[in-house]
Amino acid sequence: MNASTDELILDNARLVLGHETCHGHVVVRNGRIAAIGSGPAGVPGAVDLGGDLLLPGLVEMHTDNLERHVMPRPRVYFPMQSAVQSHDAEVASAGITTVLDAIGVGDPYGDGFRARDQSALLDVLDRLEAAGALRADHLIHVRCELPAPNAQALFEPFSRHRRLRLISLMDHTPGQRQWTDIEHARIYYTGKKGWSDARFEEEVRVAPERQAQYATPNRAWFTAFAREHGVALATHDDTTLAHVDEAVSLGASMSEFPTTLDAARHARARGLCTVMGAPNVVRGGSHSGNVAAMDLARAGVLDALSSDYVPSSLLQAAWRLRDEAGFSLPEAVAVVTRAPARACGLDDRGEIAVGLKADLVRVIEIDGMPGVREVYRDGRRVA
């Protein structure tokens, strides 16, 4: 970066643009893309990328990765500032320049991570940003567990913050949506949460009553909030056509992690952005026994990907779409950049185009798979 002109020229790159890949250069001024040219820039001081790929910065709309850093072991909690800095470094090194930190509010069982007040995150993000210590641009995605009696109270601190960008409506009641197969739910709750079989059976017994008491009023309240405040709304784990129709009636703009191909097809037909997990693509299937994301891709109904719980999976999944689902590289990259940005109302990023934020990722290919070499946010190298 030239300090006197605040100009950066990235030269000799294979540019992954909206609809093509071409050899050229990018001129950055004051944190924005000022010009895109084919061939060499021919300007002294330009940064030679040696023919590497240059992609838009990845946009991550739904990641639980921060939770993993706050609670790296069951019931073991780390200070929020330390957790945020570790999480921030990890996502940036994966090529993610915009991240919607997913904060779960509400736990029907009252003893989980999401039963706790997580609002300390907001002050930490603001202080780190003011100090210039954040590599990625951090926004907030609040995941609302509808059957939880404490969901609204835990959401309240986030409701007033400028970072709030997305609200998703979740209902993890065993026997429906993600946990249609009770045995998959049993494996999750006894494995990850350490429940006994007896505890699991008891929770399954009382879950419908809890759902009936809290889910409907919470759904109405969060939907009204999103509509009133212009916050993007998503539904989670749509399984049936009726779930999708309900999402549309609520004003949702996206269907996160539909569990069946029929639901995904219906979501696309009703105008919703379909979002799947990149780990699902990389692993070749869902850890919950639901539809494979690659099946949606091949059926032409996959719009966007989220790294969910593995930040590095986002870029890897784009390459899998290229190699296994017939996507061109620009189409595959759009699934992890432009599509999630637009779904969240972020029109100033997600593509290498004049006037947009200079969020850029230099990528090399190693044995046919991508590796992140450099990352720029607003024209400043951050990784």
C-alpha positions as CSV (number, residue, x, y, z in Angstrom):
1,M,0.0,0.0,0.0
2,N,1.4,3.4,-1.0
3,A,0.9,5.5,2.1
4,S,0.8,8.8,0.2
5,T,-1.9,7.8,-2.2
6,D,-3.5,4.9,-0.3
7,E,-3.2,2.9,-3.5
8,L,-2.5,-0.8,-3.9
9,I,-2.1,-2.6,-7.2
10,L,-2.4,-6.4,-7.3
11,D,-0.8,-7.5,-10.6
12,N,-0.3,-10.7,-12.6
13,A,-3.3,-12.6,-11.1
14,R,-6.0,-14.9,-12.4
15,L,-9.0,-12.8,-11.4
16,V,-12.2,-14.7,-10.5
17,L,-14.8,-12.2,-11.6
18,G,-18.6,-12.5,-11.5
19,H,-18.9,-14.5,-14.7
20,E,-15.4,-15.2,-15.9
21,T,-11.8,-15.9,-14.9
22,C,-9.2,-13.8,-16.6
23,H,-5.6,-12.8,-16.3
24,G,-5.2,-9.2,-15.1
25,H,-4.8,-6.7,-12.2
26,V,-6.8,-4.9,-9.6
27,V,-6.3,-1.3,-8.5
28,V,-7.4,-0.5,-4.9
29,R,-7.8,3.1,-3.6
30,N,-9.1,4.0,-0.2
31,G,-10.2,0.5,0.6
32,R,-12.3,0.1,-2.6
33,I,-11.7,-1.5,-5.9
34,A,-11.0,1.5,-8.2
35,A,-10.2,-0.3,-11.5
36,I,-9.9,-3.8,-13.0
37,G,-7.7,-4.4,-16.0
38,S,-6.7,-7.2,-18.2
39,G,-3.0,-8.1,-18.7
40,P,-0.1,-6.6,-16.7
41,A,-0.5,-3.3,-15.0
42,G,2.9,-2.1,-16.0
43,V,3.2,0.2,-13.0
44,P,6.2,0.4,-10.6
45,G,5.3,-0.8,-7.1
46,A,2.6,-3.2,-8.2
47,V,2.4,-6.4,-6.1
48,D,3.1,-9.3,-8.4
49,L,0.9,-12.3,-7.5
50,G,2.7,-14.6,-9.8
51,G,-0.3,-15.9,-11.6
52,D,-2.2,-17.0,-8.5
53,L,-5.9,-16.8,-8.3
54,L,-7.5,-13.7,-6.8
55,L,-11.0,-14.2,-5.3
56,P,-13.4,-11.9,-3.5
57,G,-13.2,-12.3,0.2
58,L,-15.4,-15.1,1.5
59,V,-18.7,-14.1,3.3
60,E,-19.6,-16.4,6.2
61,M,-23.2,-16.0,7.3
62,H,-23.6,-18.8,9.9
63,T,-20.7,-20.1,11.9
64,D,-20.7,-21.6,15.4
65,N,-16.9,-21.4,15.4
66,L,-16.9,-18.6,18.1
67,E,-18.7,-20.9,20.5
68,R,-16.0,-23.5,20.1
69,H,-13.4,-21.0,21.2
70,V,-15.5,-19.7,24.1
71,M,-16.2,-23.2,25.3
72,P,-13.3,-25.5,23.9
73,R,-14.4,-28.3,26.2
74,P,-17.7,-29.2,27.9
75,R,-18.3,-26.7,30.7
76,V,-14.8,-25.1,30.2
77,Y,-15.1,-21.4,29.4
78,F,-12.5,-19.0,28.0
79,P,-12.5,-15.2,28.3
80,M,-14.5,-13.7,25.5
81,Q,-11.8,-11.4,24.2
82,S,-9.3,-14.3,23.9
83,A,-12.0,-16.4,22.2
84,V,-12.9,-13.6,19.7
85,Q,-9.2,-13.0,18.8
86,S,-8.6,-16.7,18.2
87,H,-11.8,-17.1,16.2
88,D,-11.0,-13.9,14.2
89,A,-7.6,-15.2,13.3
90,E,-8.9,-18.5,12.2
91,V,-11.7,-17.2,9.9
92,A,-9.4,-14.7,8.3
93,S,-6.7,-17.3,7.6
94,A,-9.5,-19.3,5.9
95,G,-10.1,-16.4,3.5
96,I,-13.2,-15.1,5.3
97,T,-13.3,-11.3,5.3
98,T,-16.9,-10.9,6.5
99,V,-18.3,-13.2,9.2
100,L,-21.7,-13.2,10.8
101,D,-20.9,-14.6,14.3
102,A,-23.8,-17.0,15.1
103,I,-25.0,-16.5,18.6
104,G,-27.5,-19.0,19.9
105,V,-30.1,-17.6,22.3
106,G,-32.3,-19.9,24.3
107,D,-31.8,-23.4,25.5
108,P,-35.0,-25.4,26.3
109,Y,-32.9,-27.6,28.7
110,G,-31.5,-24.7,30.6
111,D,-28.0,-26.1,31.0
112,G,-26.2,-25.5,27.7
113,F,-24.0,-22.8,26.3
114,R,-26.9,-21.1,24.7
115,A,-28.7,-20.7,28.0
116,R,-26.0,-18.2,29.0
117,D,-25.9,-14.4,28.4
118,Q,-23.4,-13.9,25.6
119,S,-23.8,-10.1,25.3
120,A,-20.2,-9.5,26.4
121,L,-19.3,-10.3,22.8
122,L,-20.7,-6.9,21.7
123,D,-18.4,-4.8,23.8
124,V,-15.4,-7.0,23.0
125,L,-16.0,-6.6,19.2
126,D,-16.3,-2.9,19.5
127,R,-13.1,-2.5,21.6
128,L,-11.1,-4.8,19.3
129,E,-12.4,-2.9,16.2
130,A,-11.5,0.4,17.8
131,A,-8.0,-0.8,18.4
132,G,-7.7,-2.0,14.8
133,A,-7.2,-5.6,16.1
134,L,-9.9,-7.4,14.0
135,R,-8.9,-9.0,10.8
136,A,-12.4,-9.8,9.5
137,D,-15.5,-7.6,9.5
138,H,-17.7,-9.1,12.3
139,L,-21.5,-8.9,12.2
140,I,-24.0,-10.7,14.2
141,H,-26.4,-13.6,13.4
142,V,-28.7,-14.4,16.3
143,R,-30.1,-17.9,16.2
144,C,-33.3,-18.0,18.2
145,E,-34.3,-21.4,19.7
146,L,-38.1,-21.0,19.6
147,P,-39.1,-23.6,22.3
148,A,-36.8,-21.9,24.9
149,P,-38.5,-19.8,27.5
150,N,-35.4,-17.5,27.8
151,A,-34.9,-16.8,24.1
152,Q,-36.3,-13.3,24.1
153,A,-34.5,-12.2,27.2
154,L,-31.2,-13.4,25.9
155,F,-31.8,-11.8,22.6
156,E,-32.5,-8.3,24.1
157,P,-28.9,-7.0,24.3
158,F,-28.3,-7.9,20.6
159,S,-31.5,-6.2,19.5
160,R,-30.0,-2.7,19.9
161,H,-26.7,-3.3,18.3
162,R,-25.6,-2.0,14.9
163,R,-23.9,-5.4,14.1
164,L,-27.2,-7.3,14.1
165,R,-27.7,-8.5,10.5
166,L,-29.6,-11.8,10.6
167,I,-32.1,-13.6,12.7
168,S,-32.8,-17.3,12.2
169,L,-35.7,-19.2,13.7
170,M,-34.7,-22.7,15.1
171,D,-36.7,-25.5,16.6
172,H,-34.6,-28.5,17.6
173,T,-37.4,-30.4,19.2
174,P,-36.6,-34.1,18.7
175,G,-38.9,-35.8,16.2
176,Q,-39.1,-33.1,13.6
177,R,-36.9,-30.9,11.3
178,Q,-33.2,-31.7,11.8
179,W,-34.1,-34.4,14.3
180,T,-36.9,-36.2,12.3
181,D,-34.9,-39.4,13.0
182,I,-35.0,-39.8,16.8
183,E,-32.0,-42.1,16.7
184,H,-29.8,-39.4,15.1
185,A,-30.9,-37.1,17.8
186,R,-30.1,-39.6,20.5
187,I,-26.5,-40.0,19.1
188,Y,-26.0,-36.2,19.2
189,Y,-27.4,-35.6,22.7
190,T,-25.8,-38.5,24.4
191,G,-22.5,-38.0,22.5
192,K,-22.0,-34.2,22.4
193,K,-24.0,-33.3,25.4
194,G,-23.2,-36.3,27.5
195,W,-26.8,-37.1,28.3
196,S,-27.8,-40.6,29.6
197,D,-30.3,-42.6,27.6
198,A,-32.8,-42.0,30.5
199,R,-32.2,-38.2,30.3
200,F,-32.7,-38.3,26.5
201,E,-36.0,-40.3,26.8
202,E,-37.3,-37.9,29.4
203,E,-36.5,-34.8,27.3
204,V,-38.2,-36.4,24.3
205,R,-41.3,-37.0,26.4
206,V,-41.6,-33.4,27.6
207,A,-40.4,-31.7,24.5
208,P,-43.8,-31.4,22.7
209,E,-45.3,-29.7,25.7
210,R,-42.5,-27.2,25.9
211,Q,-42.7,-26.6,22.1
212,A,-46.5,-26.0,22.3
213,Q,-46.0,-23.5,25.2
214,Y,-43.2,-21.3,23.8
215,A,-42.5,-21.9,20.1
216,T,-45.6,-20.1,18.7
217,P,-45.3,-16.9,20.7
218,N,-41.6,-16.7,20.2
219,R,-41.9,-17.2,16.4
220,A,-44.4,-14.4,16.2
221,W,-42.3,-12.1,18.4
222,F,-39.0,-12.6,16.5
223,T,-40.7,-12.4,13.1
224,A,-42.3,-9.1,14.1
225,F,-39.0,-7.7,15.3
226,A,-37.2,-8.6,12.1
227,R,-39.9,-7.0,10.0
228,E,-40.0,-3.8,12.1
229,H,-36.2,-3.4,12.2
230,G,-35.4,-4.5,8.7
231,V,-33.2,-7.5,9.8
232,A,-32.9,-10.4,7.4
233,L,-34.8,-13.5,8.6
234,A,-34.0,-17.1,8.0
235,T,-35.8,-20.4,8.9
236,H,-33.8,-23.4,9.9
237,D,-34.0,-27.0,8.9
238,D,-37.1,-26.8,6.7
239,T,-38.1,-30.4,6.1
240,T,-41.6,-30.2,4.4
241,L,-43.2,-28.0,1.8
242,A,-45.4,-26.7,4.6
243,H,-42.3,-25.5,6.5
244,V,-41.2,-23.6,3.4
245,D,-44.6,-22.0,2.9
246,E,-44.6,-20.9,6.6
247,A,-41.1,-19.4,6.1
248,V,-42.5,-17.3,3.1
249,S,-45.5,-16.2,5.1
250,L,-43.2,-15.0,7.9
251,G,-41.2,-12.9,5.6
252,A,-38.0,-15.0,5.6
253,S,-35.5,-14.4,2.8
254,M,-33.6,-17.7,3.2
255,S,-34.0,-21.3,4.1
256,E,-31.0,-22.5,6.1
257,F,-30.0,-26.1,5.9
258,P,-33.2,-27.6,4.4
259,T,-33.2,-31.3,5.3
260,T,-34.8,-32.7,2.2
261,L,-34.4,-32.1,-1.5
262,D,-38.2,-31.5,-1.8
263,A,-38.0,-28.7,0.7
264,A,-35.0,-27.2,-1.0
265,R,-36.7,-27.3,-4.4
266,H,-39.8,-25.7,-3.0
267,A,-37.8,-23.0,-1.2
268,R,-36.1,-22.1,-4.5
269,A,-39.5,-22.0,-6.3
270,R,-40.9,-19.7,-3.6
271,G,-37.9,-17.3,-3.9
272,L,-35.9,-18.2,-0.8
273,C,-32.1,-18.4,-0.8
274,T,-31.2,-21.9,0.0
275,V,-28.2,-22.2,2.4
276,M,-26.3,-25.4,3.1
277,G,-23.3,-26.4,5.2
278,A,-19.9,-26.5,3.5
279,P,-18.8,-29.4,5.8
280,N,-21.7,-31.3,4.3
281,V,-20.1,-30.8,0.9
282,V,-16.6,-31.6,2.0
283,R,-17.6,-34.7,3.9
284,G,-20.0,-35.9,1.2
285,G,-23.1,-35.9,3.4
286,S,-25.0,-34.6,6.5
287,H,-23.8,-35.5,10.0
288,S,-27.5,-35.6,10.9
289,G,-28.5,-38.1,8.2
290,N,-30.3,-35.5,6.1
291,V,-30.0,-34.6,2.5
292,A,-26.5,-34.1,1.0
293,A,-25.7,-30.6,0.0
294,M,-24.1,-31.9,-3.2
295,D,-27.5,-33.3,-4.2
296,L,-28.9,-29.8,-4.0
297,A,-26.0,-28.5,-6.0
298,R,-26.5,-31.1,-8.8
299,A,-30.3,-30.4,-8.8
300,G,-29.6,-26.7,-9.3
301,V,-31.2,-25.5,-6.0
302,L,-28.1,-24.6,-3.9
303,D,-27.6,-20.8,-3.6
304,A,-25.2,-20.3,-0.7
305,L,-22.9,-22.2,1.6
306,S,-21.9,-21.6,5.3
307,S,-18.8,-23.0,7.0
308,D,-21.1,-23.9,9.9
309,Y,-18.5,-25.4,12.3
310,V,-15.3,-25.6,10.1
311,P,-14.1,-22.2,8.7
312,S,-11.7,-23.8,6.2
313,S,-14.5,-25.9,4.7
314,L,-16.0,-22.8,2.9
315,L,-13.2,-22.5,0.3
316,Q,-12.7,-26.2,0.0
317,A,-16.5,-26.7,-0.8
318,A,-16.3,-24.2,-3.6
319,W,-13.7,-26.3,-5.3
320,R,-15.8,-29.4,-4.7
321,L,-18.7,-27.7,-6.5
322,R,-16.5,-27.0,-9.4
323,D,-15.1,-30.5,-9.6
324,E,-18.1,-32.6,-8.7
325,A,-21.3,-30.6,-9.5
326,G,-20.4,-29.0,-12.8
327,F,-20.1,-25.4,-11.5
328,S,-17.7,-23.0,-13.3
329,L,-15.2,-21.5,-10.9
330,P,-17.0,-18.1,-10.9
331,E,-20.3,-19.9,-10.1
332,A,-18.7,-21.9,-7.3
333,V,-17.0,-18.9,-5.8
334,A,-20.3,-16.9,-5.9
335,V,-21.9,-19.5,-3.6
336,V,-19.4,-18.5,-0.9
337,T,-19.1,-14.8,-1.6
338,R,-21.8,-12.9,-3.6
339,A,-24.8,-15.1,-2.7
340,P,-24.4,-15.0,1.1
341,A,-23.6,-11.3,1.0
342,R,-26.7,-10.4,-1.0
343,A,-28.9,-12.7,1.2
344,C,-27.8,-10.6,4.2
345,G,-28.3,-7.3,2.5
346,L,-24.6,-6.6,2.0
347,D,-24.4,-5.0,-1.4
348,D,-20.9,-3.5,-1.0
349,R,-18.9,-6.8,-1.1
350,G,-18.8,-10.4,-2.4
351,E,-17.5,-9.7,-5.9
352,I,-14.4,-8.2,-7.6
353,A,-16.1,-5.2,-9.1
354,V,-15.4,-1.5,-9.3
355,G,-16.7,0.4,-6.4
356,L,-17.0,-2.5,-4.0
357,K,-14.9,-3.2,-0.9
358,A,-11.4,-4.4,-1.6
359,D,-11.9,-7.7,0.3
360,L,-9.7,-10.1,-1.6
361,V,-8.1,-13.5,-1.2
362,R,-5.0,-14.8,-3.0
363,V,-5.4,-18.5,-3.6
364,I,-3.0,-21.2,-4.8
365,E,-4.0,-24.7,-5.9
366,I,-2.2,-27.6,-4.2
367,D,-3.0,-31.0,-5.7
368,G,-6.2,-29.6,-7.2
369,M,-7.4,-28.0,-3.9
370,P,-7.3,-24.4,-2.8
371,G,-4.9,-22.9,-0.3
372,V,-5.0,-19.4,1.1
373,R,-1.8,-17.4,0.6
374,E,-2.9,-13.8,1.4
375,V,-6.0,-12.0,2.6
376,Y,-6.9,-8.4,2.2
377,R,-9.8,-6.5,3.8
378,D,-10.6,-3.0,2.7
379,G,-7.3,-3.1,0.7
380,R,-5.2,-3.9,3.8
381,R,-3.5,-7.2,4.2
382,V,-4.9,-9.0,7.3
383,A,-3.6,-12.6,6.8
